[in-house]
Amino acid sequence: MSPFRKVKQKNGGKWWVPGEEDSDDFSQYVETYFKDWVGYVEETVFEVNMLSLDTETILVNNYNKQVFDFLEKHNITPVVTPFRHRWFWDTGIHCLTQDLDRE
């Protein structure tokens, strides 16, 4: 998370795109055109934003041993589904798909 901490000093922790921490041009672009679309990315770091596919399967953004152990203890299979831009949009797979119509 040290790259995030580096960019957090520049933008107050509102967004992060890995690999763009040192790009002042990119930061200026985001702050100019996307300022109203980014939130507070730091609240997205812990993987609480998951999407249940059914009672036994859940989509997660990355591996977390403590969370995986808990889910498996309750017969829930976590499936890692990388979401590259979650720290830019300050969202996870559940919030991002909330407007979908599910049965």
C-alpha positions as CSV (number, residue, x, y, z in Angstrom):
1,M,0.0,0.0,0.0
2,S,3.0,2.3,0.0
3,P,2.3,3.5,-3.5
4,F,-1.2,4.5,-2.4
5,R,0.2,6.4,0.6
6,K,2.4,8.3,-1.8
7,V,-0.5,9.4,-4.0
8,K,-2.7,10.0,-1.0
9,Q,-0.5,12.9,0.0
10,K,-1.2,14.5,-3.4
11,N,-5.0,13.9,-3.7
12,G,-6.2,13.4,-0.2
13,G,-6.9,9.7,-0.7
14,K,-9.7,10.4,-3.2
15,W,-8.5,8.0,-5.9
16,W,-5.6,5.7,-6.9
17,V,-4.5,4.1,-10.2
18,P,-1.5,1.8,-9.6
19,G,1.5,2.9,-11.6
20,E,0.4,6.5,-11.9
21,E,1.6,7.8,-8.5
22,D,4.4,10.0,-9.9
23,S,2.5,11.3,-12.9
24,D,1.5,14.9,-12.2
25,D,-0.1,15.2,-15.7
26,F,-2.3,12.2,-14.9
27,S,-3.2,13.7,-11.5
28,Q,-4.1,17.0,-13.0
29,Y,-6.2,15.3,-15.7
30,V,-8.2,13.3,-13.1
31,E,-8.6,16.4,-10.8
32,T,-9.8,18.4,-13.8
33,Y,-12.2,16.0,-15.5
34,F,-13.2,13.3,-12.9
35,K,-13.2,15.2,-9.7
36,D,-16.9,14.8,-9.1
37,W,-16.8,11.0,-10.0
38,V,-14.2,9.8,-7.5
39,G,-14.9,9.3,-3.8
40,Y,-12.7,8.3,-0.9
41,V,-10.8,5.3,-2.0
42,E,-9.4,4.3,1.4
43,E,-12.7,2.9,2.5
44,T,-12.6,0.4,-0.4
45,V,-9.3,-1.3,0.7
46,F,-10.9,-3.9,2.9
47,E,-12.8,-6.5,0.9
48,V,-16.3,-6.1,2.4
49,N,-17.7,-5.2,-1.0
50,M,-18.5,-8.6,-2.4
51,L,-21.2,-9.9,-4.7
52,S,-23.2,-13.1,-3.9
53,L,-24.0,-15.2,-6.9
54,D,-25.9,-17.7,-4.9
55,T,-26.0,-19.0,-1.3
56,E,-22.7,-20.9,-1.9
57,T,-20.7,-18.6,-4.2
58,I,-19.4,-15.1,-3.7
59,L,-17.2,-12.8,-5.9
60,V,-14.3,-11.0,-4.2
61,N,-11.7,-8.6,-5.5
62,N,-8.6,-10.4,-4.1
63,Y,-7.4,-13.0,-1.6
64,N,-7.6,-12.3,2.1
65,K,-6.8,-15.3,4.2
66,Q,-8.9,-14.4,7.2
67,V,-12.0,-13.7,5.0
68,F,-11.5,-16.8,2.9
69,D,-11.2,-19.0,6.0
70,F,-14.4,-17.5,7.4
71,L,-16.3,-18.0,4.1
72,E,-15.1,-21.6,3.7
73,K,-16.1,-22.4,7.3
74,H,-19.6,-21.4,6.3
75,N,-19.5,-23.5,3.0
76,I,-19.2,-20.4,0.8
77,T,-16.7,-20.5,-2.1
78,P,-15.0,-17.2,-2.7
79,V,-14.1,-16.5,-6.4
80,V,-11.4,-14.0,-7.0
81,T,-12.5,-11.5,-9.7
82,P,-9.9,-8.8,-10.2
83,F,-11.3,-5.3,-10.7
84,R,-8.4,-3.3,-11.8
85,H,-10.0,0.2,-11.4
86,R,-11.7,-0.3,-8.1
87,W,-9.4,2.2,-6.4
88,F,-10.1,4.8,-9.1
89,W,-13.8,4.6,-9.0
90,D,-13.9,4.0,-5.2
91,T,-16.2,1.0,-5.6
92,G,-16.3,-2.7,-5.5
93,I,-18.1,-5.3,-7.6
94,H,-21.3,-5.2,-5.4
95,C,-21.8,-1.4,-5.5
96,L,-20.8,-1.3,-9.2
97,T,-23.5,-3.8,-10.1
98,Q,-26.2,-2.6,-7.7
99,D,-28.5,-1.3,-10.5
100,L,-28.7,-4.7,-12.2
101,D,-32.0,-6.6,-12.0
102,R,-31.5,-9.9,-10.2
103,E,-33.8,-12.7,-9.2
